Every structure is written in C-alpha cells, then in structure tokens.
Amino acid sequence: MAANPDQLLAEKTTQKLQEPPKYAVILLNDNYSTFDFVVKVLMVVFKKSITDAIKITNDVHHKGRGACGYYSREIAETKIAQVEAMSEAEGYPLKCIMEKM
C-alpha cells in the first residue's frame, strides 16, 4: 500500500538541516616573510582592517601562528590558495593551513 502523501511530507519536514563544518584558516610563522607583507596578505585576502591585520601578524610572530578567519571548507581552501599564490608571486615562503573547528 502506498504511503499517505501528507505523511511523507511530514517526515521530510522533520529532518533538520545541519550547518556545514567551519574551518579555521591559520597563517604560520617563518623567518623570511616580512611583517609588512603579512599585514598586506591579511588585508587583501582576508579583508582585515589595518588594526586587525597588525594584531594577527603579531600573533603569527610571537605565537608562531595566527587565525585569519573561520570559513566553510571550500572558502578556506580558496583563501589558502590565494595566500600561497600571493606569497609565491612576491618571493616569500608564507604558509597557511586550515583546521576543522
């Protein structure tokens, strides 16, 4: 016997949508990338204000890493690719990783 259409609709509407997981994009310290270059990356790629960019750059310098933002997987991967392309174009070894939240 076929299921009642109203029953099927009720079953479908009770499913909860889950938000996709977020990933932290993190810049890693190195001994070659300049402070000014890291600030520039944060402002260009991550759209940070000068104040926020300097704070994150100080975290990278003093703590060895600094969180740039929290994104979906696809956006995090894109941000990492942008950082790596910008670093390579300007001759710096600045690296970026992502960690699942």
Secondary structure, DSSP 8 states (H G I E B T S, - for coil): ----HHHHHHHHHT--------EEEEEE--SSS-HHHHHHHHHHHS---HHHHHHHHHHHHHHSEEEEEEE-HHHHHHHHHHHHHHHHHHT---EEEEEE-
